[in-house]
Amino acid sequence: MKSYSAKELYNLLKSVDECVWIEAKGETDTSKSLIETVCSFSNEPGLGGGYILLGIGENKADRNDRFILEGVDDSDKAQLDISTQCASMFNFPYGIGWNSKSSYK
């Protein structure tokens, strides 16, 4: 899978919406929803993974600007929680790439 910067992914999300290989997860999304997305990315034949953009929620106030930056309070904890959940729920380890230093803007 091609490598993108956080800014490139955010711009793609805003221009083409969510798709089979990119999904936004905001503060109201549950961990179950996140794990379902990881599972979906790992089971799609030929996909080779996908990108989950944490800290980007749905902007229900403005349908023309569907996504809004919400941020992630504790990115280190989020990474640990996601890795731990994946390790306990799946039969083999998944590589979780993480780039908390990137900026969407």
N, C-alpha and C positions, 0 to 999 in steps of 0.2 A: 504494500500500500504506500502511496506517495506520502511524503512528509510535508506537513503544513505548519505554519506558525499559528499562534492563537488568533492573531489579527486576521490572517487569511481565512481561517475556519469561521470566524465570526462574520466576516464579509460574505462568505459563501452561504452561511446560514440565513443571513438577511436577504440575500438575493434569490436563492433557490428554495429556501425552507428546509425543513428536516427531510432526510431521505434515508435510503437503506444503509448508508454508512456514516451518517452524522445525525446526532440528536442532542438537544439542549435539555438540561435538567436544572430546574430552579430550586429555591429553598422549600417550596411546598411539595416537591416530588418526594416520594417515599423511597426508602432503600430498596424495597421490593421492586419498584419500577426501575431503578438503576440496575439491579441484578438481572432483571428480565431483559434489559437492553444489552448487557454484557453477554448473556446467553444467546440472544438473537444474533449479535455480531459473530459469535464464535461458531454458530451453527449454519450460517448462510454459506452455501457452497461457493467456492471461488472468491469470496469477499476478502479474506485475509485480515479481518478485523474491522474496526471503525473508530469513530471519534465521539466521545461524550463530552459535551461542553458544560462543565459544572458551573453554577452561579449565573446561569442565564435562564430567566423565567419567561413565561408568556405574558405579554402586555395586553390585558383584556380591555384596557381603556381606549386603545388606538389600534384598530384592525389594520391600518396601513403600515404601522411599525410594530410587527407582531412580537418581537423579542425585546427584552429589557435586561440590562446588566444588574444583577443582584449581588454578586460576589459570593465568596465562601469565607465564613468566619475564621475557621482554623483549618488551613489546607493540609497541614501535616496529619492532623487527626482524621480528616476526610480520606486521605490516601491510605492510612492504616486501616480504617474501618472497611473501606472497599476491598482492600487486599485480603483482610481477614475473612470477610464474607465470601469472597470468591474461593479462598482456600478451603473453607468449611462446606461449601455447597457443590463444588464441582469435583469430578473424579481426577482431574489432573490440573496442575497449576497453569494459570494464564499470565501472560506478561502484561502488567498494567504500566503503561507509560504515563509519566506524570510531569507536567511542566507548570509549576505554580508561580514561576517567575515571569511568565509571559503576560502581556497586557492585550486585552481585546481591542483597545482603542489605539 
